[in-house]
Amino acid sequence: MATGYYGATEDTAVATGTGPVVDYRSDTLTKPTPEMRRVMAEAEVGDDVYGEDPSIHALEQTAAAMLGKEAAVLFPTGTQSNLAAVMSHCGRGEEYIGARNSHIFSAEASGAAVLGSVSPHPVEINEIGTITTEGVEAAVRPDDPHHAISKLLCLENTVSGNAIPLDHMRALTDVARRHGLNTHLDGARFFNAVIGLGCGPDELAAPFDTISVCLSKGLGAPVGSVLVGRADLIKTARRTRKMLGGGMRQAGVFAATGTYALKNNVARLADDHARARRLADALRELNGLEVAPMDHQTNMVFITPHETDNAPLRAHLREQGIVLSAQAPAIRMVLHLDIDDEGVDRTIEAFRAFYRGRLH
């Protein structure tokens, strides 16, 4: 057993005689493809602290161009990318406004507050997991020395796999602009949102001053996130990256995989979305298993077994080489490039075998 996301105990993935492991715990679990390993081996590198790594330059330029922004900077992790973004927008005694369930607020070790002296201002969410324009309006502080200074609106897309509509994102950022706030998007699954919404990367990025894009989730790179945005903010973020210990040397070996992912693995995210929908449709037919609606979903399926079935179901699936997170009551299943049609078929049949004849 291993300690997993948000401290949940998870079953580790162990190969079985039934075939390759089908691991639904996260899309961060993907392995580099043979093509990615080749570009790693062939990457031209230099010392990035000196600004001399050509593969990192290529990745940053590619990301900025795709999102229609002026500049970009590579970070080792999304957590550090988000933290540097917040610290580039906000100073001591200032605050960012964001959803109560946002990753920056709830799952990044309070870095903005601890290391940046930036106060979070969490806002309640609506039925699709994001905040409302009314919530943003109410959160903006008056000009009063008793309060922190409202400086930044932080949003996410996707949220728990839900692709938040563009018009809603624009409405929220319009409120921020009206109050003089900057805007940042935690785009950990930015391109899942792009595919889910049927828009261009530049359209989704347009309302934001900075956007953090993870390369190691659905895009399948082994490591890295890129912060994209206005040139002045990216310059500050690059300095902040050094302060946070994120200055890298010959990191072009993994930057090359990020460039490969941006050029080759974006369109294929639609396959993950289609497999997630097919899996959800099949599991919805089973007696005793609740499956969340897929109206805004991209690559995630949320299931809720009967409370007495949670552990037995996971054990049964593990015997078939299928791994779920040990979450309760709802379990998140994440589709990614290491799960193909055969893996989904095996999963559906394993669920059917477990629920065959079961009554609740």
C-alpha positions in Angstrom: 0.0 0.0 0.0 1.1 3.6 -0.6 0.1 7.0 0.5 -1.7 8.7 -2.4 -3.4 11.8 -3.5 -4.7 14.0 -0.6 -3.3 11.4 1.8 -5.6 8.6 0.7 -4.1 5.1 0.9 -3.9 3.6 -2.6 -3.2 0.1 -4.0 0.1 0.1 -5.9 0.1 -1.1 -9.4 1.3 -4.7 -9.7 1.5 -6.6 -12.9 -0.6 -9.8 -13.0 -1.0 -12.7 -15.4 -4.2 -11.1 -16.9 -2.2 -8.7 -19.0 -0.7 -5.2 -18.6 -1.8 -3.2 -15.6 -4.6 -0.8 -16.3 -4.1 2.0 -13.8 -6.9 4.5 -13.4 -5.4 6.4 -10.4 -4.1 9.4 -12.4 -3.0 10.6 -15.8 0.3 11.4 -14.2 1.2 7.7 -14.3 1.9 7.6 -18.0 5.3 6.3 -19.2 7.3 8.0 -21.9 6.6 6.5 -25.3 9.4 5.1 -27.4 9.3 8.3 -29.5 9.7 10.4 -26.4 12.6 8.4 -25.2 14.2 8.9 -28.6 13.9 12.7 -28.5 15.3 12.7 -25.0 18.3 10.8 -26.2 18.8 13.1 -29.2 18.0 16.4 -27.4 20.5 19.2 -27.8 21.2 20.6 -24.3 23.0 23.4 -22.5 22.9 25.1 -19.0 19.5 26.7 -18.7 20.5 28.8 -15.7 22.8 30.5 -18.2 19.9 30.6 -20.7 21.8 28.2 -23.0 19.6 25.2 -23.4 18.2 25.2 -26.9 15.7 22.4 -26.3 14.2 24.5 -23.4 14.1 27.6 -25.6 12.2 25.5 -28.3 9.6 24.3 -25.7 9.0 27.7 -24.3 8.7 29.3 -27.7 6.3 26.5 -28.9 4.1 26.9 -25.8 3.9 30.7 -26.0 3.0 30.6 -29.7 0.3 27.9 -29.2 -1.4 30.0 -26.5 -0.9 33.3 -28.2 1.2 34.8 -25.5 4.4 36.7 -25.4 6.7 34.4 -23.4 7.0 31.2 -21.4 9.2 29.6 -18.8 9.7 25.9 -18.0 9.2 24.7 -14.4 9.9 21.2 -13.0 6.4 21.0 -11.5 2.9 22.5 -11.7 3.0 23.4 -8.0 6.1 25.5 -8.5 4.7 27.0 -11.7 1.5 28.1 -9.9 3.4 29.4 -6.9 5.8 31.5 -9.1 2.8 32.8 -11.0 1.0 33.9 -7.8 4.2 35.5 -6.5 4.7 37.3 -9.8 1.3 38.8 -9.6 1.1 39.5 -5.8 3.3 41.0 -3.1 3.3 40.7 0.6 -0.1 41.6 2.1 -2.0 41.1 -1.1 -4.4 38.2 -1.9 -5.6 36.0 -4.7 -9.3 35.0 -5.1 -10.1 31.5 -6.1 -12.4 28.5 -5.7 -12.5 26.8 -2.3 -11.8 23.5 -4.1 -9.0 24.8 -6.2 -5.8 22.9 -6.4 -3.7 26.1 -5.5 -5.7 26.6 -2.4 -6.3 23.0 -1.2 -3.5 20.8 -2.5 -0.3 22.8 -2.9 0.8 23.0 0.7 -0.3 26.6 1.2 2.9 27.7 -0.7 1.6 31.1 -1.7 0.9 32.0 2.0 3.9 30.2 3.4 6.6 31.3 0.9 5.0 34.3 -0.8 3.2 35.9 2.1 0.1 36.1 -0.2 -3.2 35.5 1.4 -5.8 33.1 -0.2 -9.4 34.2 -0.4 -11.4 31.0 -1.1 -14.9 31.3 -2.6 -17.7 28.8 -2.6 -18.4 26.8 -5.8 -21.4 26.1 -8.0 -22.8 22.8 -9.3 -20.0 22.3 -11.9 -17.2 23.0 -9.4 -16.3 26.6 -10.2 -17.1 30.0 -8.8 -19.7 32.5 -9.9 -19.5 36.1 -11.0 -21.4 37.0 -7.9 -18.8 35.2 -5.8 -16.0 37.1 -7.4 -17.8 40.4 -6.9 -18.4 39.7 -3.3 -14.8 38.6 -2.7 -13.1 41.7 -4.0 -11.9 43.7 -0.9 -12.7 47.4 -0.5 -9.8 49.8 -0.3 -9.4 49.6 3.5 -6.2 49.2 5.6 -8.0 46.4 7.6 -8.0 44.1 4.6 -5.5 42.4 2.4 -5.4 44.0 -1.1 -7.3 42.0 -3.7 -4.8 41.5 -6.6 -5.4 38.3 -8.5 -8.1 36.0 -9.7 -7.0 32.3 -10.0 -9.2 29.9 -12.0 -8.9 26.3 -13.1 -9.9 24.5 -16.3 -10.6 21.6 -16.2 -12.1 21.2 -12.7 -12.3 17.5 -11.6 -12.4 16.7 -15.3 -15.2 19.2 -16.1 -14.5 21.6 -18.9 -15.7 24.9 -17.7 -17.4 26.8 -20.7 -15.5 29.7 -22.3 -18.3 32.2 -21.7 -18.3 31.5 -18.0 -14.5 31.9 -17.8 -14.7 35.2 -19.7 -17.5 36.4 -17.5 -15.4 35.7 -14.4 -12.3 37.4 -15.8 -14.4 40.4 -16.9 -15.4 40.9 -13.3 -11.7 40.7 -12.3 -10.7 43.3 -14.9 -13.4 45.7 -13.9 -11.9 45.6 -10.4 -8.3 46.0 -11.6 -7.3 42.4 -10.8 -4.9 40.3 -12.8 -5.8 36.8 -13.9 -4.1 33.4 -13.7 -5.3 30.0 -15.0 -4.2 26.8 -13.4 -4.3 24.7 -16.6 -3.0 21.5 -15.2 -5.2 19.8 -17.9 -5.4 22.8 -20.1 -5.5 20.8 -23.4 -8.2 18.5 -22.1 -10.3 21.6 -21.7 -9.4 22.8 -25.2 -10.4 19.5 -26.7 -13.5 19.2 -24.5 -14.7 22.8 -25.4 -13.7 22.5 -29.1 -11.8 25.8 -29.0 -8.3 26.8 -29.8 -5.6 27.0 -27.1 -5.3 30.8 -27.7 -9.1 31.2 -27.1 -8.9 29.5 -23.7 -5.7 31.4 -22.8 -6.9 34.8 -24.0 -8.6 36.1 -20.8 -5.6 35.3 -18.6 -2.3 37.1 -17.9 -0.6 33.8 -17.1 -1.5 30.2 -17.6 0.3 27.1 -16.1 0.2 24.1 -18.5 1.1 20.7 -17.2 3.1 18.5 -19.6 3.1 15.3 -17.5 -0.7 14.6 -17.3 -2.7 13.8 -20.4 0.1 15.0 -22.7 2.3 12.1 -21.4 5.6 13.9 -20.8 7.6 12.5 -17.9 7.9 15.8 -16.0 7.4 19.5 -16.3 5.0 22.4 -16.5 5.2 25.6 -18.6 4.1 29.0 -17.4 2.9 31.1 -20.3 1.9 34.8 -20.3 2.9 38.4 -20.5 6.6 39.0 -21.0 7.0 41.1 -17.8 5.3 38.5 -15.6 7.3 35.7 -17.2 10.5 37.6 -16.5 9.5 37.9 -12.9 8.5 34.3 -12.7 11.9 33.2 -14.1 13.6 35.1 -11.2 11.1 33.6 -8.8 11.8 30.1 -10.1 15.5 30.6 -9.2 14.5 31.7 -5.7 12.4 28.6 -5.3 15.2 26.3 -6.3 13.8 25.6 -9.7 16.7 26.7 -11.8 17.8 23.8 -14.0 20.9 22.8 -15.9 20.7 20.5 -18.9 17.0 20.0 -18.6 16.5 19.9 -22.3 16.4 16.1 -22.1 12.9 16.4 -20.7 12.0 19.7 -22.3 12.3 17.9 -25.7 9.5 15.5 -24.5 7.3 18.5 -23.7 7.8 19.9 -27.2 7.0 16.4 -28.7 3.9 16.2 -26.5 2.6 19.6 -27.6 3.1 18.7 -31.2 1.8 15.1 -31.2 -0.3 14.4 -28.1 -2.9 17.1 -28.0 -5.4 15.9 -30.6 -5.3 12.3 -29.2 -6.8 13.5 -25.9 -10.1 13.2 -27.7 -9.5 9.4 -27.6 -9.3 9.5 -23.8 -12.5 11.5 -23.6 -14.3 9.0 -25.8 -13.0 6.1 -23.8 -14.1 7.8 -20.6 -17.6 8.3 -22.0 -17.8 4.7 -23.2 -16.6 3.4 -19.8 -19.2 5.5 -18.0 -22.0 4.4 -20.2 -21.2 0.7 -19.6 -20.8 1.1 -15.8 -24.0 3.0 -15.6 -25.9 -0.1 -16.6 -24.7 -2.0 -13.5 -27.0 -2.5 -10.5 -25.4 -1.1 -7.3 -23.0 1.4 -8.9 -23.6 5.1 -9.2 -21.9 6.9 -12.1 -21.7 10.7 -12.2 -23.1 12.5 -15.3 -20.7 13.2 -18.1 -22.2 16.4 -19.4 -19.0 18.5 -19.0 -16.6 15.7 -18.5 -13.3 15.1 -20.4 -11.1 12.2 -19.2 -12.5 11.3 -15.8 -15.2 9.0 -14.6 -16.5 9.2 -11.0 -18.2 6.1 -9.6 -19.7 5.5 -6.2 -20.1 1.9 -5.2 -22.2 0.8 -2.3 -20.2 1.4 0.9 -19.9 -2.3 1.5 -18.6 -2.9 -2.0 -15.8 -0.3 -2.1 -12.9 -2.4 -0.8 -14.1 -5.8 -2.3 -14.5 -4.1 -5.7 -11.0 -2.7 -5.7 -9.6 -6.1 -4.6 -11.5 -7.9 -7.3 -10.3 -5.4 -10.0 -6.7 -5.6 -8.6 -6.7 -9.4 -9.2 -7.6 -8.6 -12.8 -4.7 -6.1 -13.1 -7.0 -3.1 -12.9 -6.0 -0.4 -10.3 -8.3 2.2 -8.7 -7.5 4.8 -6.1 -8.6 3.9 -2.6 -11.1 6.9 -2.4 -14.5 6.8 -0.7 -17.3 7.1 -1.2 -16.7 8.3 -4.7 -13.8 6.9 -6.8 -12.1 8.9 -9.6 -11.1 6.9 -12.7 -8.7 8.8 -15.0 -8.3 7.8 -18.7 -4.9 8.5 -20.3 -2.6 7.5 -23.1 -1.5 4.3 -21.4 -5.1 3.0 -21.3 -6.3 1.7 -24.7 -9.5 0.2 -26.0 -8.5 -3.2 -24.8 -7.9 -1.9 -21.3 -11.3 -0.3 -21.2 -12.9 -3.6 -22.5 -11.1 -5.5 -19.7 -12.3 -3.0 -17.2 -15.9 -3.2 -18.2 -15.9 -7.0 -18.2 -14.2 -7.1 -14.7 -16.9 -4.7 -13.3 -19.6 -6.8 -14.9 -18.2 -9.9 -13.3 -18.2 -8.3 -9.9 -21.7 -7.0 -10.1 -23.3 -10.0 -11.9 -26.2 -11.1 -9.7 -25.3 -8.6 -7.0 -28.3 -6.9 -5.3 -28.5 -3.7 -3.2 
